[in-house]
Amino acid sequence: MDKTYDLLVVGGGINGAGIARDAAGRGLSVLLVEQRDLASATSSSSTKLIHGGLRYLEHYEFRLVREALQEREVLLAAAPHIIWPLTFVLPHHKGLRPQWMLRAGLFLYDHLAKRKRLPGSKALSLTGTPEGSPLKPQYTRAFSYSDCWVDDARLVVLNAQDAMARGAEICTRTKCTSLSRQIDHWTAELTQADGSQRTVKARAIVNAAGPWVTQMVENAGLGDKAAGLRLVKGSHIIVPRTHDHDHCYIFQNDDGRIAFAIPYQRDYSLIGTTDVPYDGDPAQVKISDQEVDYLLDLVNGYLATPLTRDDVVWDYSGVRPLYDDKNANASAVTRDYVFDLDTGTGGTAPAILSIYGGKITTYRRLAEHAMQKLAPVLGNKAPDWTASATLPGGDMADGDYDRFLGDLRTEFDWLPQPLLERLARCYGTAIRTVLGTATSVAQLGQQVAPNLYEAELHYLIANEWACDADDVLWRRTKLGLGMQPDQIDAVHHWFATQARLGQAAQ
């Protein structure tokens, strides 16, 4: 039998990583297990926004929107290298929501929470302006407002890194196969990547398994007590850049939904998302032809130069594990998070806290609220602390990324600018650990693929739980998007070689 932890967190998405970080920072002993890679499901398949959720106002989710609006600047200060302000342009469509309604919604958006760094909304003319240039000429008026962009998978990794730095144990490729409730603890059976078994004990369980949350409830022998889960698929497409400026567009559709067209990875635009009920295996989720057509038709209603299927260079889909509020419309199902705390019939058994729903934007508050919920159970009354704490790589002077980047250009003047800027965006102040003692590009080791050197790969293996090429190319970085098949194969080959070298050294 292994050691007893205060908290076993099942699930390495944003909610699980955020809770593990918060709990470890309160002095609790924490073990997080994830059956695949960190952020390998829903948390790497988002629209990559830190936003209040303008359209949620129509569903009267004022508490959720207010909390999300408050979190924008908290997270911006915590990780300015992977989160940055983004201006949204909302063209007025004469056949849809009237201007007064858009103004009213944006007024609420501006005033539901205080803003320090993000500007408020304003009206725009689209005639003869950069914002109007990619659009059809009938769109002459628009509104702009501010939210933030985030590298979603990296946000998960940074939370896991900070959790580990504060004492948590993070185990990827480790599946929790069963949970057994004892008098004063849970016993968990874990299966690791090599097939070996591990048994641990924990005083409490956090079930942050996302789309698999009800499966974990069943594993705990509590299937008859599971709350309602609503799986909703959200899909996105990536196309060549649709516009030259750095603003994002938010396009209304006649079904009441919206879609974003977001500048992405320099050369592309990210378009999404859909809302489709889903009942399949969350690990096998894929975009459908109908979803591709839906997104193309929606944005082509606005773009002067229409997109076709041939323009789609990549796509991805994720499954949102929402709380089932019985709403018949998948788009209107609440995005708020719901906790289901089970402490047994008499209320004194070891607790399991299951999490339904949630958004990347509110993950930190969700984690804080989860720990407040568990405080009476664990007897830990440590104060909330994450609101003013930076994430790894975010500890730059005054959170000023531009000044930080300028200093890096002087410090590492031997690095090609595109590579320097990418590494700075990925790793923030941890770029110095990535580069180590190198003083020339040659000292970064083999260039395994364009702009990807061995020094970075070794860093990702040693510090970010990267185990294979997919972990690097599609989650830790998005370099796979611009690579040719032979270049992707080269990264797979490099990992295979490292594995053989590791086996030979044993």
Solvent accessible surface area in square Angstrom, and as a share of the most:
residue,aa,sasa,rsa
1,M,152,0.68
2,D,52,0.27
3,K,107,0.45
4,T,62,0.36
5,Y,4,0.02
6,D,26,0.13
7,L,0,0.00
8,L,0,0.00
9,V,0,0.00
10,V,10,0.06
11,G,9,0.08
12,G,1,0.01
13,G,20,0.20
14,I,11,0.05
15,N,25,0.13
16,G,0,0.00
17,A,0,0.00
18,G,2,0.02
19,I,0,0.00
20,A,0,0.00
21,R,5,0.02
22,D,1,0.01
23,A,0,0.00
24,A,5,0.04
25,G,30,0.29
26,R,24,0.09
27,G,68,0.65
28,L,14,0.07
29,S,38,0.25
30,V,2,0.01
31,L,0,0.00
32,L,0,0.00
33,V,1,0.00
34,E,18,0.08
35,Q,60,0.27
36,R,82,0.30
37,D,2,0.01
38,L,0,0.00
39,A,2,0.01
40,S,25,0.16
41,A,27,0.21
42,T,37,0.22
43,S,10,0.06
44,S,21,0.13
45,S,17,0.11
46,S,30,0.19
47,T,19,0.11
48,K,3,0.01
49,L,10,0.05
50,I,0,0.00
51,H,28,0.13
52,G,0,0.00
53,G,1,0.01
54,L,27,0.13
55,R,35,0.13
56,Y,20,0.07
57,L,15,0.08
58,E,76,0.34
59,H,69,0.31
60,Y,167,0.63
61,E,31,0.14
62,F,84,0.35
63,R,118,0.43
64,L,2,0.01
65,V,0,0.00
66,R,119,0.43
67,E,6,0.03
68,A,0,0.00
69,L,3,0.01
70,Q,54,0.24
71,E,2,0.01
72,R,3,0.01
73,E,26,0.12
74,V,38,0.22
75,L,2,0.01
76,L,2,0.01
77,A,53,0.41
78,A,9,0.07
79,A,0,0.00
80,P,4,0.02
81,H,0,0.00
82,I,2,0.01
83,I,0,0.00
84,W,74,0.26
85,P,64,0.40
86,L,16,0.08
87,T,39,0.23
88,F,1,0.00
89,V,0,0.00
90,L,4,0.02
91,P,0,0.00
92,H,21,0.09
93,H,54,0.24
94,K,168,0.71
95,G,62,0.59
96,L,46,0.23
97,R,36,0.13
98,P,50,0.32
99,Q,54,0.24
100,W,165,0.58
101,M,70,0.31
102,L,13,0.07
103,R,126,0.46
104,A,48,0.37
105,G,18,0.17
106,L,4,0.02
107,F,126,0.52
108,L,70,0.35
109,Y,5,0.02
110,D,20,0.10
111,H,117,0.52
112,L,39,0.19
113,A,11,0.08
114,K,189,0.80
115,R,85,0.31
116,K,187,0.79
117,R,119,0.44
118,L,3,0.02
119,P,87,0.55
120,G,29,0.28
121,S,32,0.21
122,K,129,0.55
123,A,51,0.40
124,L,28,0.14
125,S,51,0.33
126,L,6,0.03
127,T,98,0.57
128,G,86,0.83
129,T,40,0.23
130,P,87,0.55
131,E,28,0.13
132,G,13,0.12
133,S,84,0.54
134,P,19,0.12
135,L,9,0.04
136,K,62,0.26
137,P,119,0.75
138,Q,110,0.49
139,Y,18,0.07
140,T,55,0.32
141,R,96,0.35
142,A,1,0.01
143,F,10,0.04
144,S,6,0.04
145,Y,6,0.02
146,S,8,0.05
147,D,1,0.01
148,C,0,0.00
149,W,15,0.05
150,V,0,0.00
151,D,15,0.08
152,D,0,0.00
153,A,1,0.00
154,R,1,0.01
155,L,0,0.00
156,V,0,0.00
157,V,0,0.00
158,L,4,0.02
159,N,0,0.00
160,A,0,0.00
161,Q,25,0.11
162,D,13,0.07
163,A,0,0.00
164,M,89,0.40
165,A,85,0.66
166,R,100,0.36
167,G,60,0.57
168,A,5,0.04
169,E,60,0.27
170,I,15,0.07
171,C,22,0.13
172,T,20,0.12
173,R,53,0.19
174,T,5,0.03
175,K,104,0.44
176,C,4,0.03
177,T,57,0.33
178,S,43,0.28
179,L,9,0.04
180,S,52,0.33
181,R,66,0.24
182,Q,71,0.32
183,I,167,0.85
184,D,103,0.53
185,H,35,0.16
186,W,1,0.00
187,T,17,0.10
188,A,1,0.01
189,E,60,0.27
190,L,0,0.00
191,T,36,0.21
192,Q,58,0.26
193,A,81,0.63
194,D,122,0.63
195,G,45,0.43
196,S,47,0.30
197,Q,116,0.52
198,R,41,0.15
199,T,34,0.20
200,V,0,0.00
201,K,53,0.22
202,A,1,0.01
203,R,89,0.33
204,A,0,0.00
205,I,0,0.00
206,V,0,0.00
207,N,0,0.00
208,A,11,0.08
209,A,14,0.11
210,G,20,0.19
211,P,10,0.06
212,W,36,0.13
213,V,0,0.00
214,T,31,0.18
215,Q,92,0.41
216,M,13,0.06
217,V,7,0.04
218,E,104,0.47
219,N,53,0.27
220,A,9,0.07
221,G,61,0.58
222,L,20,0.10
223,G,35,0.34
224,D,130,0.67
225,K,98,0.41
226,A,36,0.28
227,A,26,0.21
228,G,32,0.31
229,L,40,0.20
230,R,44,0.16
231,L,31,0.16
232,V,0,0.00
233,K,16,0.07
234,G,3,0.03
235,S,0,0.00
236,H,2,0.01
237,I,0,0.00
238,I,0,0.00
239,V,0,0.00
240,P,62,0.39
241,R,74,0.27
242,T,27,0.16
243,H,8,0.04
244,D,147,0.76
245,H,33,0.15
246,D,97,0.50
247,H,44,0.20
248,C,0,0.00
249,Y,1,0.00
250,I,5,0.03
251,F,0,0.00
252,Q,4,0.02
253,N,27,0.14
254,D,121,0.62
255,D,79,0.41
256,G,40,0.39
257,R,19,0.07
258,I,13,0.07
259,A,0,0.00
260,F,15,0.06
261,A,1,0.01
262,I,0,0.00
263,P,23,0.14
264,Y,2,0.01
265,Q,73,0.32
266,R,165,0.60
267,D,95,0.49
268,Y,39,0.15
269,S,0,0.00
270,L,0,0.00
271,I,0,0.00
272,G,0,0.00
273,T,15,0.09
274,T,4,0.02
275,D,18,0.09
276,V,53,0.30
277,P,91,0.57
278,Y,44,0.17
279,D,142,0.74
280,G,35,0.34
281,D,73,0.38
282,P,16,0.10
283,A,40,0.31
284,Q,118,0.53
285,V,26,0.15
286,K,152,0.65
287,I,30,0.15
288,S,38,0.24
289,D,91,0.47
290,Q,135,0.60
291,E,7,0.03
292,V,11,0.06
293,D,59,0.30
294,Y,61,0.23
295,L,0,0.00
296,L,10,0.05
297,D,100,0.52
298,L,8,0.04
299,V,0,0.00
300,N,30,0.15
301,G,31,0.30
302,Y,4,0.02
303,L,6,0.03
304,A,54,0.42
305,T,107,0.62
306,P,83,0.52
307,L,21,0.10
308,T,74,0.43
309,R,111,0.41
310,D,137,0.71
311,D,42,0.22
312,V,35,0.20
313,V,75,0.43
314,W,67,0.24
315,D,53,0.28
316,Y,22,0.08
317,S,15,0.09
318,G,5,0.05
319,V,4,0.02
320,R,44,0.16
321,P,17,0.11
322,L,3,0.02
323,Y,68,0.26
324,D,29,0.15
325,D,56,0.29
326,K,161,0.68
327,N,57,0.29
328,A,107,0.83
329,N,80,0.41
330,A,9,0.07
331,S,10,0.06
332,A,13,0.10
333,V,2,0.01
334,T,21,0.12
335,R,10,0.04
336,D,26,0.13
337,Y,23,0.09
338,V,45,0.26
339,F,42,0.17
340,D,43,0.22
341,L,57,0.28
342,D,22,0.12
343,T,30,0.17
344,G,20,0.20
345,T,145,0.84
346,G,67,0.65
347,G,43,0.41
348,T,127,0.74
349,A,29,0.22
350,P,10,0.06
351,A,0,0.00
352,I,4,0.02
353,L,0,0.00
354,S,4,0.03
355,I,5,0.03
356,Y,0,0.00
357,G,4,0.04
358,G,21,0.20
359,K,23,0.10
360,I,20,0.10
361,T,1,0.01
362,T,0,0.00
363,Y,1,0.01
364,R,13,0.05
365,R,55,0.20
366,L,0,0.00
367,A,2,0.02
368,E,16,0.07
369,H,47,0.21
370,A,0,0.00
371,M,5,0.02
372,Q,84,0.38
373,K,91,0.39
374,L,0,0.00
375,A,24,0.18
376,P,106,0.67
377,V,53,0.31
378,L,9,0.05
379,G,57,0.54
380,N,31,0.16
381,K,174,0.74
382,A,31,0.24
383,P,108,0.68
384,D,67,0.35
385,W,48,0.17
386,T,4,0.02
387,A,58,0.45
388,S,110,0.71
389,A,19,0.14
390,T,59,0.34
391,L,3,0.02
392,P,40,0.25
393,G,7,0.07
394,G,1,0.01
395,D,94,0.49
396,M,17,0.07
397,A,64,0.50
398,D,130,0.67
399,G,11,0.10
400,D,54,0.28
401,Y,22,0.08
402,D,111,0.57
403,R,118,0.43
404,F,15,0.06
405,L,18,0.09
406,G,32,0.31
407,D,84,0.43
408,L,0,0.00
409,R,98,0.36
410,T,110,0.64
411,E,82,0.37
412,F,18,0.08
413,D,110,0.57
414,W,62,0.22
415,L,5,0.03
416,P,64,0.40
417,Q,71,0.32
418,P,79,0.50
419,L,3,0.02
420,L,0,0.00
421,E,39,0.17
422,R,44,0.16
423,L,4,0.02
424,A,0,0.00
425,R,69,0.25
426,C,12,0.07
427,Y,3,0.01
428,G,0,0.00
429,T,28,0.16
430,A,24,0.19
431,I,0,0.00
432,R,101,0.37
433,T,86,0.50
434,V,7,0.04
435,L,6,0.03
436,G,50,0.48
437,T,134,0.78
438,A,11,0.09
439,T,92,0.53
440,S,40,0.26
441,V,42,0.24
442,A,89,0.69
443,Q,109,0.48
444,L,6,0.03
445,G,33,0.32
446,Q,105,0.47
447,Q,92,0.41
448,V,10,0.06
449,A,6,0.05
450,P,61,0.39
451,N,58,0.30
452,L,0,0.00
453,Y,27,0.10
454,E,37,0.16
455,A,24,0.19
456,E,6,0.03
457,L,0,0.00
458,H,86,0.39
459,Y,17,0.07
460,L,0,0.00
461,I,70,0.35
462,A,82,0.63
463,N,49,0.25
464,E,0,0.00
465,W,38,0.13
466,A,3,0.03
467,C,75,0.45
468,D,51,0.27
469,A,0,0.00
470,D,57,0.30
471,D,0,0.00
472,V,0,0.00
473,L,0,0.00
474,W,56,0.20
475,R,38,0.14
476,R,0,0.00
477,T,3,0.02
478,K,13,0.06
479,L,32,0.16
480,G,3,0.03
481,L,20,0.10
482,G,55,0.53
483,M,20,0.09
484,Q,108,0.48
485,P,98,0.61
486,D,99,0.51
487,Q,50,0.22
488,I,35,0.18
489,D,87,0.45
490,A,38,0.29
491,V,0,0.00
492,H,75,0.34
493,H,117,0.52
494,W,13,0.05
495,F,18,0.08
496,A,42,0.32
497,T,40,0.23
498,Q,47,0.21
499,A,54,0.42
500,R,133,0.48
501,L,105,0.52
502,G,34,0.32
503,Q,125,0.56
504,A,85,0.66
505,A,90,0.70
506,Q,187,0.83
